[in-house]
Structures are given as structure tokens and as C-alpha cells.
Amino acid sequence: MEDPAERVLRRKLDAINYRKLAAIENVALHRFVADYVQLCNPDSVFVGTDSPQDIAYVRRRAWESGAEKKLATEGHTVHFDGYHDQARDRANTKYLLPPGTELGERLNSVEKQKGLKEVRSYLRDSMRGRELFVRFFCLGPQDSPFSIPATQLTDSPYVAHSNDILYRKGYETFRKVGDSNDFFRFVHTQGELKDGVSVNVEKRRVYIDLDERTVYSANTQYGGNTIGLKKLAMRLAINKASAEGWLTEHMLIVGVRGPGDRVTYFTGAFPSACGKTSTAMVPGESIVGDDIAYLRVIDGEARAANVECGIFGIIRDVNPRDDPIIWEALHRPGEVIFSNVLVSDEAVPYWLGMGEERTPEKGRNYSGEWWAGKTDGAGKQIPLAHRNARYTIGLERLPNCDPHLHDPGGVPVSGIIYGGRDSDTSVPVEQAFDWTHGIVTKGACLESETTAATLGKEGVRVANPMSNLDFVSIPLGRYIQDNIAFGERLDSAPLIFGVNNFLKDHQGQYLNAMEDKRVWLKWMELRVHGEVEVVERPTGLIPRYEDVRRLFREHLGKDYSRREYEQQFAPRIPENLQKLQRAEEFFRSGVPDAPEVVFEILGAQRERLQAAQ
């Protein structure tokens, strides 16, 4: 007797697309696709393979449907999300939890059956009159220990097209793994559209089922809510990694060049607006990834791989002086999707902070037709582009793309960097005493100051352990313990560093230029090879003046005075004691399962600081 799922697929798919799906001999996959094809009820279903023809079809449908519009430069397109659909929806992003399951108060959740009933009601008949795209991708390099197969069902050709740029092909990966239930699943509908954008944003939902490794997204177009393989898949992967003994981290991966053309690889975690992408793109170094990393122990060594092969980057403040590589790539013919920028009558994109002296007085942006001085219904002036406007581009289009981007074994990790926005406490660069000290004091204690532009009050310190607080899908104490245990399984653990590019003097002036981070990277590269000495402080190990003075001259052509060094690397004992107090309060009040070693490490650091004081 034929399986009910197969009957649905034969009825709803034409012969060509049925054959493409049937070539993947995976019962769980077929049942998943059949369930949502029947529920969403599209007029047609397209099953995408890895072929250039199928990928080109998706790109073409993005143009033909109006989800993207062509720009003046060949290969460039623009997509607009709705005016009220411009960011991740934290309030309506929830975990579907069975009765008796607990992830902690800080994680939004809804009872599983209640949540499923709600989101399935939004999915029901949501694709009537539309085409459903069934796409297959591979998170991490193909045919590697890092590989995780993933499939996304969506009625948005923009989402399908974005995935093609950001992720490695996965149709053949599914064919190779055969009848396995171990893959990530994503279902997305734009919901009702008006003028091409989702209108029922009050019914916007992003629900995550960790047990079934499935994410549901409805009534939204913004990439952070819909491009399922990005931060939504990250939540699934953190849970999977914890069960299997590896790490999923919100980290860049950069190759730093040392003496004799040596390349040393670092990962780095930075909260928003703290220099993450600019660190991954420091001139002269090579980028493996700018956002998400999988870390595994392979033959006793820490190895890291970029989950993605593209960038979904914030375009605000990208300019030719600070971001020459990205700037050039965004102005060269080739595949780029801009979103929520301003498009002039000449089909040229503009964004905030791009350094242009003159920008158009009118055009089209995320609010529709736009003109200088336009206000919304509340009387608020609408800028020419959104602050969260984005660009989507393949990493291999960048000249500094590392040659080991797709290496099945990843790259060896020699150092891990944690950096926040800190005006008065942390020094520009500091090495932890050891792995556990680094995970606790540099990673788990990571915090960042807010800015007036974002919250209306500047200088409020927000705890953000490992820059991953928004995405951790397991109890936070367990997540910290997973990081500690990872290092204990290594033959030789990477060195851990803290960096701070935002230190200020008493007049509120920054003590470092942004380009100085190149020097700190070069010092860290030498340090992991034992080629420079250090000065011990109560909070860690800092560079000697003679070494950084030489590096400033060699790599930036700048003089670096003893006075600058003493200002930047002052001990700041009262400020560090206050930071310790904030950290202990955070762990005692908000992390009931915090490992005891966290408090032991913090207590020992307090004793060292008090002795120095």
C-alpha cells in the first residue's frame, strides 16, 4: 500500500519535481514535505537540486515575482521588507516545549501543542496562489565532520535566493546520507501580502521545536526571521552540539598573517556594534567567516568551520575608508542582494553612513516612495534607509576570502577573542591565564555598553556571555560548562584573549583608533607562538611596551608613546572590582545552574585585585 505522504506528493508535484524529490530516498523528508505541502496548499511546488539551472530558476523567480528588483549594476537586486518588519522579532520567537521541559526564565517559550496549533493555523492555505520552494543546503563544509543537512520550505523566492548565496548546496548531501532523520527543517510563509510585503505582522511568529529540529516562521519577510539556516539554525545547532560534545558559537574566523607568511587562525565573539565584522575584515588578513562557527575536537586539536559561505551584513556605515574590501565588492558587477536601502530613480542603492556627500532627495525605500522629510503615521521622520539595512554577498567574491573556507577539516584554532564595548575598564588586549580563566572572565563575563542611538541611554552595561545570549537554546549554566569541558578535551587549548576598542579618557575621547586592532591581532598572533613576552596583571597578561611600539611602527607606520601605553593599559582596579560584582550578581540571580568553578575563578580574581590595590 502506498504511503499517504507519497500520495500527497504525487498529487501536488508535477512529474519533474516529484522525480527530483523521490531521488532522495528519505522517508522522514518525504513525510515532512508532504505534510506542509498539504497544509500550506501552494498552487505549485518547485524542488531545487544543486544544478546551475535550478539555482538560476530561483533567482529568476525572485525578479519575476517582484520580491527583488534589478538595480543598475549587473547582478545587483534590492528587496524591501515591510515598514514594521525590520528586525528579529524577539518577543514572538519562542521555543515549543513539551510539558515538564524547562530551559530557564530568560528563554521565551510556549507549550508545544498550543504553539503548534497556533502556527499551523497561520500556515494553513497560506501559499494558495503561490509557488512553494523546496530547497536543500549543507551547514558547514560538505562531506565533513561539520556537515549538517538542512531543508527549507518557503513561498518567498527572496528567502530561497538568499539561501543560495549564504549556504553550500545540499541536494547531493541529502542523497548521500539516505534515510536519516538527522537534518534540520524550516518552514516559512510570508503570509498575506500587500504591495509585496507581509501585512499581518501582529501575527508574526517564529517557533522553534528543538526535539524535532524544526523551525516555523509565519507572516514575516525580514531575513533574521525567515532565512532559517542563519540564527534560527544556530539555536538548533547549539542544542545538538551540547548533546554531542562540540560547540556552536557566534564567532568570526580570521586568518592572521605572521612572520614568514605564516597564517594563524583565530575565532572571535563580539556583541552587536563592537567591531566583529571589521575585525574579520582587517586589511592584510584573510576571512573564513564573519558570524557563526562550529568548533570540534579533531585528533586532539580545536578546529573551526564557517557554517556559511556568504555574508548577510549590516550595510550601515560601510564606506570606502573604513571598509574598502566590502565597498569595492558592493560596487562591482556580480550577485548582491541589498535590502531596505534607498534606491534612486537611476536604480542606484544608497544607505546611511556610506560617506557620500550628496544623496538623493527622493527614491524608494522600506516605507515605499520616499522623499526627504517624509514622516510616518506617528510623525517620526523616516531616514533614507533603515539602520538595519543589509547586503547579502558570497564570501568568495571578496579578494581576502581564505583559501580554506570549504576545507572539510575546518581550520586549526590557535586563539579565541572576546570583545565588547567598554569605556573605562578593560585594556585594549589581554591574554587569560589559562583556558578556564579565559572562558569565565573573558567569555562568560562578556558585557557591552549600550549607545544612546539604540536604547536612549548611553553607557548601560548589558551582560552577554560569549556574545551568544540571544541564541543559547540550553540552560546557560550548561552552555558555560560545555565551553569549559571543550578545552579539557584538547591536547593543547587555544589561548584566550579579551580585546576592547572603545576605551576612553576622562574627557570622553577614545584612546585608540579603530585601525589599532590590526596591532592587537599581530601581537596575539606572535603570542600564540611564544614569540613575545608578557606583563602579568591581576586580570591577565598584557603586552610589553617595547613589543607593541614596534608593531605600531611596522604595521601602521605610527609612533606609539609610553604615555599612550600607560593610559591604555592602566590596571583600573576599582573598575575591575565593580565588573566582578556585576558578573557575580548576574550569575547568582540569572543563572541558577552556573558551574561552581565560575565563582571560584571570580573569587580568585577578586583576591588578586584586592592584593594589588
Summary of the structure (lengths in Angstrom):
residues: 613
radius of gyration: 24.6
end to end distance: 79.7
largest distance: 82.6
contacts: 2112
relative contact order: 0.10
helix: 34%
strand: 24%
